[in-house]
Structures are given as structure tokens and as C-alpha cells.
């Protein structure tokens, strides 16, 4: 039987188409796998970039925290050094305050010396902060400073020639400190250079009386002629 050339050609064509279809399917399959791999790669790359950004962010946070800790450590060191300097300073200030009171015009001496003793007790109190201790020491200095601008009157006694005499005191800052007996017959002025009470002449009895009344608020402020032996 003689083969039909046309039929052979058709068979070859069909086989070729099948082969081409299979090849295309393989190509499509490979392409699909390739696209999938590319997608996975891009995903990995994206995640890597995101991870890098996040790591950089964390690194900056850690660096900032480390810098903050170092700064805090330096501040703590400075505070501790300041405390070490302030504590001996406060002791010196209290000693100086005591010496000043002893050398000053002797008004309210007991109250002022008690304040010094309380400050010393305060420095030994572990429950009180250093800043509060320093504040109270400064406050004591402020009180002493204010005494210089205050006019005040009080009562007490003086020992004159071995006798205690009840007197009225009057003080004009640290400029003048006078005393007068209750019977108004004697008056004295404090001589801070000699550290003693000097008796005044009769001509000063009225001026001293007037100064006492002014200090008590019983008379309007006025000029009063007095000898001055204030603080040096």
C-alpha cells in the first residue's frame, strides 16, 4: 500500500503542534516558577530593607539611651561632688555665724545662739536633705541681715556695779542699742568697741525715752540725738 504523502504531512504537523504545546507548557511552568521565585526574592529583599531600617532605628535608640545614661551618671557624679563641697561649707558658715553673733551688738543673744545650735543639730539629721539644710543656713543669714534694718524694743535686766537693774531696751538696727531704767533716772548705751554698757548723762534721758517709745510704736518716728557705738 502506497503511503499518502498528505496524510504523513498532517501527522507530522500534529506531532509538531503537540511538541510545541508541551514545550510552551514547560516554558509557562518555568516562567511561573521564575515569577514566583522573583516574588519571593522581592519579598525577602523588602523584608531585609525593612529589617535594616528597624535595626538602624533600634541602634539609634540604644545609642540615645546610652548617651542619656552616661549624662545621668555625670550628673550624679556632679551632684555627689557638690554635696561633698556644700557640707563642709555649711559647717564653716555656721561657725562664722556664731563668731559674728558673739562679736555683734548683744541683742536677742539667746535666741540667736539657739538658732546656731539648731542648725548644727540639723546638719547631723540624716532625714533632712542637703538642699533643705543649706536653705535653712541661708535663712539664718537672712535673719541676721534683716536685724540691721529693724527698730525694736524689749525688756530685760542689766548688771550694773554688781546690781541687776530692770530696764527697757531699744535698738536701731546695729547702729544704736540703748537701755533705760524703769524709773527713767538712768540710761545706758552699748559700746561695742569696749564690749560694755556706758552710762549716759542726764541730757540723754529724754532722747532715750523717746527712742524707746518710737521703737514700741507709741510715738511717730523722729530724730533722736544719741551717742553711737554700733557694730564695727
PLY file of the C-alpha trace (Angstrom):
ply
format ascii 1.0
element vertex 232
property float x
property float y
property float z
element edge 231
property int vertex1
property int vertex2
end_header
0.00 0.00 0.00
1.42 3.30 -1.01
1.66 5.91 1.78
-0.33 9.05 1.39
2.15 11.96 1.47
-0.53 14.39 2.55
-1.52 12.20 5.45
2.11 11.96 6.55
2.45 15.72 6.45
-0.65 16.09 8.60
0.69 13.61 11.12
3.99 15.41 11.29
2.14 18.70 11.74
0.06 17.27 14.56
3.13 15.87 16.28
4.87 19.19 15.89
1.91 21.02 17.42
1.81 18.61 20.34
5.52 19.02 20.87
5.18 22.80 20.63
2.29 22.74 23.10
4.29 20.66 25.55
7.24 22.98 25.13
5.01 26.00 25.74
3.56 24.34 28.82
7.08 23.72 30.11
8.01 27.30 29.32
4.86 28.59 31.03
5.58 26.38 34.03
9.19 27.54 34.23
8.07 31.17 33.80
5.53 30.74 36.55
8.15 29.27 38.84
10.53 32.04 37.92
7.94 34.72 38.67
7.22 33.02 41.95
10.92 32.98 42.81
11.24 36.62 41.80
8.29 37.45 44.05
9.86 35.57 46.92
13.17 37.32 46.27
11.50 40.72 46.25
9.69 39.83 49.44
12.98 38.81 51.07
14.64 41.98 49.80
11.77 44.10 51.12
11.88 42.35 54.48
15.66 42.79 54.57
15.32 46.51 53.85
12.62 46.85 56.49
14.74 44.89 58.94
17.73 47.11 58.18
15.65 50.24 58.76
14.32 48.80 62.01
17.79 47.75 63.14
19.10 51.24 62.37
16.22 52.68 64.39
16.94 50.38 67.33
20.63 51.22 67.10
19.81 54.93 67.31
17.53 54.32 70.31
20.23 52.32 72.08
22.82 55.00 71.32
20.48 57.70 72.62
19.74 55.70 75.78
23.42 55.06 76.32
24.15 58.77 75.93
21.33 59.54 78.37
22.70 57.06 80.91
26.20 58.50 80.57
24.82 62.01 81.01
22.83 60.90 84.06
25.93 59.26 85.52
27.85 62.51 85.03
25.05 64.46 86.69
25.03 62.07 89.64
28.77 62.48 89.93
28.40 66.26 89.85
25.64 66.19 92.48
27.72 63.98 94.76
30.73 66.28 94.29
28.51 69.29 95.02
27.24 67.64 98.21
30.82 66.95 99.27
31.64 70.62 98.79
28.44 72.02 100.32
28.53 70.07 103.60
31.86 71.47 104.87
30.80 74.88 103.57
27.68 74.78 105.76
29.74 73.91 108.84
32.03 76.87 108.13
29.04 79.15 107.59
27.54 78.12 110.94
30.85 78.66 112.74
31.18 82.07 111.11
27.62 82.95 112.11
28.35 82.05 115.73
31.52 84.15 115.76
29.62 87.06 114.24
26.87 86.91 116.89
29.46 86.84 119.67
31.17 89.91 118.19
27.92 91.72 117.41
25.75 94.05 119.47
24.30 91.75 122.20
20.58 91.88 121.39
18.42 88.72 121.45
21.64 86.80 122.04
19.98 83.70 123.48
17.55 83.41 120.56
20.31 83.88 118.02
22.67 81.36 119.64
19.84 78.83 119.91
19.33 79.22 116.17
23.00 78.35 115.63
22.72 75.23 117.81
19.62 74.10 115.95
21.49 74.45 112.66
24.27 72.21 113.99
21.70 69.62 115.03
20.10 69.92 111.61
23.35 69.07 109.81
23.53 65.81 111.77
19.98 64.81 110.82
20.13 62.18 108.06
16.41 62.57 107.34
16.85 66.12 106.06
18.14 66.67 102.52
21.31 68.61 101.87
19.37 71.25 99.92
16.98 71.81 102.85
19.89 72.10 105.27
21.56 74.68 103.04
18.28 76.58 102.70
17.94 76.88 106.47
21.55 78.02 106.87
20.94 80.74 104.28
17.70 81.67 106.04
19.63 82.20 109.29
21.98 84.57 107.45
18.98 86.42 106.02
17.51 86.86 109.51
20.80 88.29 110.77
20.94 90.66 107.81
17.39 91.86 108.47
18.31 92.81 112.03
20.33 95.70 110.59
17.20 97.48 109.33
14.85 96.83 112.25
13.91 99.12 115.13
12.84 97.06 118.13
12.11 97.36 121.85
12.18 94.81 124.65
12.54 94.50 128.40
15.19 92.79 130.48
17.82 93.49 133.07
21.35 94.84 133.23
24.02 94.09 135.76
25.49 97.44 136.74
28.09 97.62 139.51
27.02 94.19 140.75
23.32 95.06 140.79
20.59 93.79 138.44
18.51 96.67 137.15
15.25 96.18 135.25
15.38 98.16 132.04
13.70 98.90 128.74
15.87 98.21 125.69
15.61 99.90 122.31
17.63 99.12 119.21
18.02 100.89 115.90
19.42 98.21 113.63
23.02 97.74 114.72
23.65 101.48 114.90
22.36 102.20 118.41
21.44 99.95 121.31
20.24 101.71 124.46
18.69 100.85 127.82
16.81 102.87 130.42
15.83 102.02 133.98
12.13 101.70 134.71
12.31 104.78 136.96
13.69 106.78 133.98
16.60 108.04 136.12
19.38 106.20 134.32
20.21 105.38 130.71
22.98 103.45 129.03
24.28 102.87 125.51
26.12 99.77 124.35
29.75 100.43 123.43
30.57 97.59 121.03
34.24 98.54 120.86
34.73 98.21 124.61
32.04 95.49 124.88
30.32 97.26 127.76
27.37 99.45 128.71
28.31 103.12 129.11
26.07 105.24 131.29
24.71 108.35 129.62
24.39 111.81 131.09
21.09 113.33 132.15
20.82 115.16 128.82
20.21 111.78 127.13
17.42 110.58 129.43
14.64 112.11 127.34
16.11 111.13 123.93
16.46 107.53 125.13
12.90 107.57 126.46
11.69 108.92 123.09
13.61 106.24 121.19
12.03 103.51 123.32
8.55 104.90 122.66
9.26 105.11 118.91
10.55 101.52 118.87
7.36 100.39 120.61
5.22 102.23 118.08
3.95 104.60 120.78
5.33 107.68 119.04
5.92 108.78 115.47
9.45 108.34 114.10
11.58 111.38 114.82
15.22 112.40 115.07
16.84 111.38 118.35
20.26 112.61 119.47
22.28 109.70 120.84
25.95 108.72 121.04
26.66 105.90 118.60
28.67 102.79 119.47
27.30 100.35 116.90
28.74 97.18 115.47
32.13 97.54 113.88
0 1
1 2
2 3
3 4
4 5
5 6
6 7
7 8
8 9
9 10
10 11
11 12
12 13
13 14
14 15
15 16
16 17
17 18
18 19
19 20
20 21
21 22
22 23
23 24
24 25
25 26
26 27
27 28
28 29
29 30
30 31
31 32
32 33
33 34
34 35
35 36
36 37
37 38
38 39
39 40
40 41
41 42
42 43
43 44
44 45
45 46
46 47
47 48
48 49
49 50
50 51
51 52
52 53
53 54
54 55
55 56
56 57
57 58
58 59
59 60
60 61
61 62
62 63
63 64
64 65
65 66
66 67
67 68
68 69
69 70
70 71
71 72
72 73
73 74
74 75
75 76
76 77
77 78
78 79
79 80
80 81
81 82
82 83
83 84
84 85
85 86
86 87
87 88
88 89
89 90
90 91
91 92
92 93
93 94
94 95
95 96
96 97
97 98
98 99
99 100
100 101
101 102
102 103
103 104
104 105
105 106
106 107
107 108
108 109
109 110
110 111
111 112
112 113
113 114
114 115
115 116
116 117
117 118
118 119
119 120
120 121
121 122
122 123
123 124
124 125
125 126
126 127
127 128
128 129
129 130
130 131
131 132
132 133
133 134
134 135
135 136
136 137
137 138
138 139
139 140
140 141
141 142
142 143
143 144
144 145
145 146
146 147
147 148
148 149
149 150
150 151
151 152
152 153
153 154
154 155
155 156
156 157
157 158
158 159
159 160
160 161
161 162
162 163
163 164
164 165
165 166
166 167
167 168
168 169
169 170
170 171
171 172
172 173
173 174
174 175
175 176
176 177
177 178
178 179
179 180
180 181
181 182
182 183
183 184
184 185
185 186
186 187
187 188
188 189
189 190
190 191
191 192
192 193
193 194
194 195
195 196
196 197
197 198
198 199
199 200
200 201
201 202
202 203
203 204
204 205
205 206
206 207
207 208
208 209
209 210
210 211
211 212
212 213
213 214
214 215
215 216
216 217
217 218
218 219
219 220
220 221
221 222
222 223
223 224
224 225
225 226
226 227
227 228
228 229
229 230
230 231
